[in-house]
Amino acid sequence: MAVTIQQIADKAGVSRGTVDRALHNRGRINPQVAERIWELADEMGYVPKERKKRESSKKKIKIGVVTQLARASFMLEINRGIRRAALELADRGVQLILKEGIYVDEEEQLSAVRELTEEGIQGLAIMPVDCEGVRTELNRLTDEEHIPVVTFNSDIVGTRRRCFVGMDNRQSGRTAAGLMGLLTGGKGKVLIITGYFSNDVDNQRVDGFVEEAKKSYPDLEIAGVQGSFDDTDEVERIVENALTGISGIRGILVVSGGQAGVGRAFEKLRIQERPYVIIYDQTPKNERALKNNVVDFLIDQNGYVQGYRPPLILADLLLKEREPEKEFWFTDINIKTKYNL
């Protein structure tokens, strides 16, 4: 909904006429009061009628959004944020065009980016695949097409993207190691299950866990890092094989999707005393796993903000020429147990 002069007046504690004079540079007004009114108007997203007319006559601004792993449960919250951003930006004359990738795949993502470029986007928010082809294409967009890029959820080094919105994944891995150390008393073997070895998010989480475990819990032994392709059946198979083939496993860390496979393996093996389990992402299935004592801790990355903020950052850049305030917009690392859902 458009911001009115009366709303600004109420917020500033002045009359409607004072706001009108300040915004339209007419009549006598205290410079400090005028400056405060302009600050409030900008914060509240006020658009003068003259600018509305100019913008309505312009071609609609298009912002492209590219995701990956569209079928993964953690994408539910990210997509909710994207949808909310699309609704808000529609009132500002901005159209979001979403291209959902199914896999962590270079060609699939490059194809999506090229399609968006052909559709005439002026900004791009992307969950990048960390590979040379995507890196080269993003830099080409920035340098040749003058299309600003914001990364979210996953980042990619060596690009001239404006900023990154998402979890500090390495720090979240360290957090997981700290939790696992407390659960196990710092002793025993830990099985790590990742999704895709080509996924930078997964890799950062694993690296952070291993670094902190070596530093703070030297008696914790990594029993292996195995890829599941975010598939529940594969996670079940990995856990089952590990528990029957490796002695002394006291902890399991799942840094990606397919977490339900852990509980299925426990049921199948009918184990009396399960290993401690830490997983990622607050989804309905994962909440049930916590409540049913299949999982001890859940680390959530606030996916809603990751989907919501990047399009708004790009819209401010394109409409107001407002650069991002910082390079890294880290979301909170939220730790959940069955007691604080």
C-alpha positions in Angstrom: 0.0 0.0 0.0 1.3 3.4 -0.9 2.5 5.7 1.9 0.6 8.9 2.3 1.6 12.4 3.4 -0.7 12.1 6.4 1.1 8.9 7.5 4.5 10.7 7.3 3.0 13.6 9.3 1.7 11.3 12.0 5.1 9.6 12.2 7.0 13.0 12.3 4.6 14.6 14.7 3.9 17.6 12.5 1.1 18.8 10.4 0.2 17.5 6.9 0.9 21.0 5.5 4.4 20.9 6.9 5.1 17.6 5.3 3.7 18.8 2.0 5.9 21.9 2.0 9.0 19.9 2.9 8.5 17.3 0.2 7.7 19.8 -2.5 10.2 22.5 -1.5 7.7 25.2 -1.1 7.0 27.7 1.7 9.0 28.4 4.8 10.1 25.4 6.9 12.9 24.7 9.4 15.7 23.0 7.5 16.2 20.4 10.3 12.5 19.5 10.3 12.6 19.2 6.5 15.5 16.9 6.6 13.8 14.7 9.2 10.7 14.5 7.0 12.7 13.5 4.0 14.4 10.8 6.0 11.1 9.4 7.2 9.6 9.6 3.8 12.5 7.6 2.4 12.4 5.0 5.2 8.7 4.5 4.7 9.0 4.2 1.0 7.1 7.3 0.0 7.0 8.0 -3.7 5.9 11.5 -4.9 3.1 11.7 -7.4 5.4 13.2 -10.0 7.7 10.2 -9.7 4.8 7.8 -9.7 3.7 9.3 -13.1 7.3 9.0 -14.4 7.6 5.4 -13.3 4.2 4.4 -14.5 5.2 5.5 -18.0 8.4 3.6 -17.9 8.9 0.0 -18.8 8.3 -2.3 -15.8 11.5 -3.3 -14.0 12.2 -7.0 -14.1 14.2 -8.9 -11.5 15.2 -12.5 -12.1 15.4 -15.0 -9.3 17.3 -18.4 -9.8 17.1 -21.2 -7.2 18.4 -24.7 -7.1 17.2 -27.9 -5.4 13.5 -26.9 -5.9 12.2 -30.1 -4.4 14.2 -29.9 -1.2 12.2 -29.2 2.0 14.3 -26.2 3.0 13.2 -24.4 -0.1 9.6 -24.1 1.3 10.6 -21.1 3.5 12.9 -19.6 0.8 10.0 -19.7 -1.7 7.7 -18.2 0.9 10.0 -15.2 1.2 10.3 -14.9 -2.6 6.5 -14.8 -2.9 6.2 -12.2 -0.3 8.8 -10.0 -2.0 7.0 -10.4 -5.3 3.7 -9.1 -3.8 5.4 -6.1 -2.2 7.4 -5.2 -5.2 4.5 -5.4 -7.6 3.1 -2.3 -5.9 6.4 -0.6 -6.8 6.2 -1.6 -10.5 8.7 -4.4 -10.2 8.1 -7.9 -11.6 9.9 -10.9 -10.2 10.6 -13.8 -12.6 11.5 -17.1 -10.9 13.4 -19.9 -12.5 13.6 -23.0 -10.2 16.5 -25.4 -10.7 15.9 -29.1 -9.7 19.5 -30.0 -9.2 22.9 -28.5 -8.3 23.8 -28.4 -12.0 25.9 -26.0 -14.0 24.1 -26.3 -17.3 20.7 -26.2 -15.8 21.6 -22.9 -14.0 23.3 -21.3 -17.0 20.2 -22.0 -19.1 18.0 -20.4 -16.5 20.2 -17.3 -16.3 20.3 -17.0 -20.1 16.5 -17.3 -20.4 16.2 -14.4 -17.8 18.6 -12.3 -19.7 16.6 -12.8 -22.9 13.4 -11.8 -21.0 15.1 -8.4 -20.2 15.9 -8.6 -16.5 17.6 -5.6 -14.9 18.7 -7.4 -11.8 19.5 -11.0 -10.7 19.1 -12.8 -7.4 20.7 -16.2 -7.5 21.6 -19.3 -5.5 24.7 -20.0 -7.5 26.3 -23.3 -8.4 29.9 -22.9 -7.4 31.6 -23.6 -10.8 33.6 -21.7 -13.4 30.8 -21.5 -15.9 28.4 -19.8 -13.6 31.2 -17.5 -12.2 32.1 -16.4 -15.8 28.5 -15.7 -16.7 27.7 -13.7 -13.6 30.8 -11.5 -14.2 29.7 -11.1 -17.8 26.3 -9.9 -16.7 27.8 -7.4 -14.3 30.5 -6.1 -16.7 28.8 -6.2 -20.1 25.1 -6.2 -19.4 25.4 -3.9 -16.3 23.0 -6.2 -14.4 23.6 -6.2 -10.7 23.7 -9.6 -9.0 22.9 -10.6 -5.4 23.6 -14.1 -4.2 21.6 -15.8 -1.5 21.7 -19.1 0.4 24.9 -20.0 -1.3 27.7 -17.7 -2.4 30.3 -17.8 -5.1 33.9 -16.4 -4.8 35.5 -14.5 -7.7 32.5 -12.7 -8.8 31.5 -9.0 -8.7 28.1 -9.7 -7.1 26.8 -6.8 -4.9 26.2 -8.8 -1.7 25.3 -12.1 -0.2 22.2 -12.9 1.9 22.3 -16.1 3.9 23.7 -18.1 6.8 27.3 -18.0 7.7 27.5 -21.7 6.8 31.0 -22.3 8.1 30.1 -20.8 11.5 27.0 -22.9 11.6 29.2 -26.0 11.1 31.3 -24.8 14.1 28.0 -24.5 16.0 27.1 -28.0 15.1 30.5 -29.3 16.3 30.0 -27.5 19.6 26.6 -29.1 20.1 27.9 -32.5 19.2 30.9 -32.1 21.5 28.5 -31.4 24.4 26.2 -34.3 23.6 29.0 -36.9 23.3 31.3 -35.5 25.9 33.8 -34.9 23.1 34.5 -38.6 22.5 33.5 -41.1 19.9 32.9 -41.3 16.1 30.7 -39.0 14.1 29.2 -39.8 10.7 28.6 -36.7 8.5 26.1 -36.9 5.7 26.2 -34.1 3.0 24.0 -33.6 0.0 26.1 -32.7 -3.0 29.9 -32.4 -2.9 29.5 -29.7 -5.5 27.2 -27.6 -3.2 29.3 -24.9 -1.5 26.7 -24.6 1.3 27.1 -28.2 2.3 30.9 -28.0 2.0 31.1 -24.9 4.2 29.1 -26.6 6.9 31.2 -29.7 6.8 34.4 -27.7 6.9 33.3 -25.7 9.8 32.3 -28.8 11.8 35.6 -30.5 11.1 37.7 -27.4 12.0 35.9 -26.9 15.3 35.9 -30.6 16.2 39.6 -30.8 15.7 40.2 -27.7 17.7 37.9 -28.2 20.6 37.2 -31.9 20.7 40.3 -33.8 19.5 38.9 -37.1 20.7 35.9 -36.8 18.3 36.7 -38.9 15.2 35.1 -38.3 11.8 33.8 -41.6 10.6 33.4 -40.4 7.1 31.6 -37.8 4.9 29.1 -39.3 2.5 26.9 -37.7 -0.1 23.2 -38.5 -0.3 22.0 -36.3 -3.2 19.4 -35.0 -0.6 17.6 -38.3 -1.0 15.8 -39.9 1.9 16.4 -43.4 0.7 20.1 -42.8 0.3 20.4 -41.2 3.8 18.7 -44.3 5.2 21.1 -46.6 3.4 24.1 -44.6 4.5 23.0 -44.6 8.2 22.1 -48.3 8.1 25.5 -49.3 6.5 27.4 -47.2 9.0 25.7 -48.4 12.1 26.1 -52.1 11.0 29.6 -51.7 9.6 31.4 -49.2 11.9 31.6 -49.6 15.7 31.5 -46.7 18.1 29.4 -44.2 16.2 28.0 -41.8 18.7 26.9 -39.0 16.5 25.3 -38.3 13.1 25.3 -34.9 11.4 23.2 -34.3 8.4 24.0 -30.9 6.7 21.5 -31.2 3.9 18.2 -32.8 2.9 16.8 -36.3 3.2 16.9 -36.2 7.0 13.9 -38.5 7.4 16.1 -41.3 6.3 17.9 -41.2 9.7 14.7 -42.1 11.6 13.8 -44.8 9.1 17.2 -46.5 9.5 16.8 -46.4 13.3 13.4 -48.1 13.0 14.7 -50.7 10.6 17.7 -51.6 12.8 15.6 -51.4 16.0 18.6 -50.0 17.9 18.2 -49.7 21.7 20.4 -46.6 22.1 20.6 -44.4 19.1 23.5 -42.0 18.2 23.0 -38.3 18.9 21.7 -36.6 15.8 21.9 -33.0 14.5 20.2 -31.8 11.4 19.5 -28.6 9.5 16.3 -26.7 8.6 13.1 -26.1 10.5 10.5 -27.9 8.3 7.4 -29.8 9.5 9.1 -33.2 9.0 12.1 -32.1 10.9 10.0 -30.7 13.7 8.3 -34.0 14.0 11.7 -35.7 14.2 12.6 -33.5 17.1 9.3 -34.1 18.9 9.6 -37.8 18.5 13.2 -37.9 19.9 14.8 -39.0 16.6 16.8 -35.8 16.5 18.5 -33.9 19.3 19.2 -30.5 17.7 18.0 -28.7 14.6 19.9 -25.7 13.1 17.7 -23.4 11.1 19.0 -20.8 8.6 15.9 -18.5 8.4 15.2 -19.3 4.8 12.3 -16.8 4.6 14.7 -13.9 4.9 17.0 -15.4 2.4 14.2 -15.4 -0.2 12.7 -12.1 0.8 15.6 -9.7 1.2 17.6 -10.1 -2.1 14.8 -8.9 -4.4 14.2 -5.9 -2.2 17.9 -5.0 -2.2 17.9 -5.1 -6.0 14.8 -3.1 -6.2 16.3 -0.3 -4.0 19.4 -0.4 -6.1 17.4 -0.1 -9.4 14.7 2.4 -8.3 16.6 4.5 -5.8 20.3 3.8 -6.7 20.7 2.7 -3.1 23.7 0.4 -2.7 23.5 -2.5 -0.2 24.6 -1.4 3.3 27.0 -4.3 3.6 28.5 -7.1 1.6 27.4 -10.0 3.9 23.8 -10.1 5.2 24.1 -13.1 7.5 20.9 -14.6 8.8 20.6 -15.9 12.4 21.9 -19.3 13.3 18.8 -20.6 15.2 19.2 -23.7 17.4 16.0 -25.7 18.0 15.1 -28.5 20.4 11.8 -30.1 21.0 11.4 -27.7 23.9 11.5 -24.4 21.9 9.7 -25.1 18.7 
